[in-house]
Amino acid sequence: MMKKIIEFNLVFFLTVFALMFFACDNGVTPGGDGTITVTGGKPAGAAVDAPTLSSNTHNSITINAVVAPANGQTVEYAKNTTGSAPAEGWQDGLVFGSLTPSTGYYIFARSKENASFYAGPASAALTVTTDAAPGVGKSAGAAVAAPTLASKTHNSITIKAVPLPGNGQTVEYAKNTTGSAPAEGWQDGLVFGSLTPLTGYYIFARSKENASFYAGPASAALTVSTNAVPYYTVTFNSNGGSAVSSKTGIPSDTTISAPAVPAKAGYACVFAGWYDAGLVNKFNFTTPITGNLTLYAKWEPYAIGATGPGGGKIFYRNEAGFTVEGLGTCRYLEAAPANITVTLVWAPVGSPVYSNITGAAGTAIGTGRKNAAAILAAATPGEAATQAPAAYACSIYGTGTPTEGKWFLPSKDELNELYKNKRDLGIPDSGFYWSSSQGYSGTAWLQNFVDGVQNYGGKVGAGNVRAIRAF
């Protein structure tokens, strides 16, 4: 019985060993738990270009990334001190550090192994020699001339470039408030800024350290005192608007606040800001003042639908202007932002305003104010609210008391402009609106705001009322 067990175990062991050998030889991986994973063979990885040098120091080499192949592999890199690629030490990074100064290195690239491809062949080598260690084998730096002054202000000094020495060194500069050159703060630039007004400074030059030479000795000093803080004036040209006072005594490099907004009559009467002389670049009042400055007011016309000076909405504009009795030449009509809250009659039967009245027949743009004044004048003194409700409600708009024609009932043509621009004013497409233009006996012009049709209507009919003003 024991012999059969031993024979069975031996056969089992040899069978498993043969399967494992077959698996390993054919891309099949046996797992630690006895499972077998079939992976199949992988193609060879793609070839890539040799790396190129980005920079190097005495103890590091930085390369440029090599273009990855199109098959989805990434690129990895390795170094060696011989011309053959190493078997280990491949990395994704582009920097090789902790190197030996003055030593030659060979840098290789290859496509990196992934689930689909083996690692590719090593590229041709990039050969690089690290720099010498700092301070080793360098010569003393060259002496250079003292810097000379180019210009200065209250907070800056600009020098002229010092001639370069003939050994390949460049020149750097530094400042101090004492006559000795500083140990730190050397710079390549020729401008020293953020200085203190009325302060003496010493400016030095020296040849700059490089791989072959130490920094040279500091030159003799250029002695310069900064200027006092200048003060400037900002002048405001209102371009036809009300006068704006200049701002004087402004310390350099400080800011100013914007002045009060000027006012201007005419078509272009909306203040758009302060600009340069060409009215192209708007001045930003957070900009420090560094010299005398003149700013110019820019004016623009009101847009249809814009809020007017009376708090209403602009619905008509005319650059050439139109005449309004009592106001002269006007260029805009402005409508109240909402209708009078209730519908009103033009005049009730029995009112002296119900009959034909003198002076209220105007229909053109500019005649509404005159019509409204004639309507109110025809009413019995103190009775306009009941005898001419539509015109009276417009005259007291916004104040509760008559305002001498500031707001009025529009004429027939003025009302039509209101209808044409109703979308910009948010007026709904509904209802009839009264004009101040009288028709024949007992009638006046009104307009349907659904289709825009204008017609006569009996003065006793109730209609919507929207006050307007001209300026």
Secondary structure, 3 states (H helix, E strand, C coil): CHHHHHHHHHHHHHHHHHHHHHHHHCCEEECCCCCEEECCCCCCCCCCCCCEEEEECCCCEEEECCCCCCCCCCEEEEEECCCCCCCCCCECCCEECCCCCCCEEEEEEEECCCCCCCCCCCCCCEEEECCCCCCCCCECCCCCCCCCEEEECCCCEEECCCCCCCCCCCEEEEEECCCCCCCCCCECCCEECCCCCCCEEEEEEEECCCCCECCCCCCCCEEEECCCCCEEEEEEECCCCCCCCCEEEEECCECCCCCCCCCCCCCEEEEEEEECCCCCCECCCCCCECCCEEEEEEEEECCCCCECCCCCEEEEEEEEEEEECCCEEEEEEEECCCCCCCCEECCCCCCCCCCCCCCCCCCCCCCHHHHHHHHHHHCCCCCHHHHCHHHHHHHCCCCCCCCCCCCECCCHHHHHHHHHCHHHHCCCCCCEEEEEEECCCCEEEEEECCCCCEEEEECCCEEECCCEEEC
